[in-house]
Amino acid sequence: MKRLTLIAFAILLLMSLTAFAQYTSDQQGMGQQTPTNEKATKAVTLSGKIGDDGKTFVSDKDNKNWMISNPDAVKGHEGHEVKIKAHENAATNELQVTSVKMKSEKK
């Protein structure tokens, strides 16, 4: 009887350790996942106008239209001339905005 209890305990312990190891490796990898179709790029500074819907940006330099992938970052600046810092993804024509500054008014 003692032997059966000891074997059952060993199996239970082994299964628990396996499950715990699997859980911690999943948790560590969650923050490090990046989509495979996007390249990590440096932040660029662009001047232009944010669309009235807050989901588009038109560059002053070349009048290029971009989609803003995080419209909450530009909330309150819809329709305004701004300078933004963003990570650009040329393949999908999207900007991930990191900061927004209003352009200074000319006096």
C-alpha positions in Angstrom: 0.0 0.0 0.0 2.8 2.4 0.8 4.5 1.7 -2.5 1.3 2.4 -4.5 0.9 5.7 -2.7 4.5 6.7 -3.3 4.2 5.9 -7.0 1.0 7.8 -7.3 2.6 10.8 -5.5 5.6 10.7 -7.9 3.4 10.6 -11.0 1.3 13.5 -9.6 4.5 15.5 -8.9 6.0 14.9 -12.3 2.8 16.0 -14.1 2.6 19.1 -11.9 6.1 20.1 -12.7 5.6 19.5 -16.5 2.4 21.7 -16.4 4.2 24.4 -14.5 7.2 24.5 -16.8 4.8 24.7 -19.8 2.9 27.6 -18.2 6.0 29.7 -17.4 7.4 29.3 -20.8 4.1 30.5 -22.4 4.1 33.5 -20.1 7.6 34.5 -20.9 7.0 34.3 -24.7 3.8 36.4 -24.6 5.5 39.8 -24.5 8.1 38.9 -27.0 5.9 37.9 -29.9 6.1 40.1 -33.0 4.2 39.6 -36.2 6.3 38.0 -38.8 5.1 40.2 -41.7 6.2 43.5 -40.0 9.8 44.7 -39.7 10.9 46.6 -36.7 11.9 50.1 -37.8 13.2 53.2 -36.1 10.8 55.9 -35.2 10.7 58.6 -37.9 9.5 62.2 -37.5 6.9 63.4 -40.0 5.0 66.6 -40.5 1.5 66.7 -41.9 -2.2 66.6 -41.3 -4.3 64.1 -39.4 -7.5 63.2 -41.1 -10.8 64.3 -39.7 -11.6 60.7 -38.8 -8.2 60.3 -36.9 -7.4 57.2 -38.9 -5.3 58.7 -41.7 -2.3 61.0 -42.0 -1.1 63.0 -45.0 2.6 63.8 -45.1 3.6 67.4 -46.0 6.8 66.3 -47.7 5.3 64.1 -50.4 1.5 64.1 -49.8 1.7 60.4 -49.1 -1.4 59.0 -47.3 -0.8 56.7 -44.4 -3.3 54.7 -42.2 -2.8 55.1 -38.5 -2.8 51.7 -36.8 -3.4 53.2 -33.3 -5.9 56.1 -33.7 -6.2 56.5 -30.0 -2.7 58.0 -30.0 -3.8 61.0 -32.1 -7.2 61.5 -30.4 -7.9 65.2 -30.0 -5.7 66.1 -33.0 -8.2 65.2 -35.8 -8.0 67.6 -38.7 -4.9 69.4 -37.3 -1.4 70.1 -38.7 1.0 68.1 -36.5 4.5 66.6 -36.1 4.4 63.0 -35.2 6.9 60.3 -34.3 5.9 57.0 -35.6 7.1 53.6 -36.8 6.3 53.2 -40.4 5.4 50.0 -42.2 5.8 50.7 -45.9 4.5 47.2 -46.9 1.1 47.9 -45.3 1.2 51.7 -45.6 0.6 52.1 -41.9 2.0 54.2 -39.1 2.3 53.2 -35.4 2.2 56.7 -33.8 4.4 57.1 -30.6 4.0 60.9 -30.1 2.1 63.8 -31.5 2.9 67.6 -31.3 0.9 70.4 -32.7 2.7 72.5 -35.2 3.4 76.0 -34.0 1.2 78.7 -35.5 3.1 81.3 -37.6 2.7 84.8 -36.2 
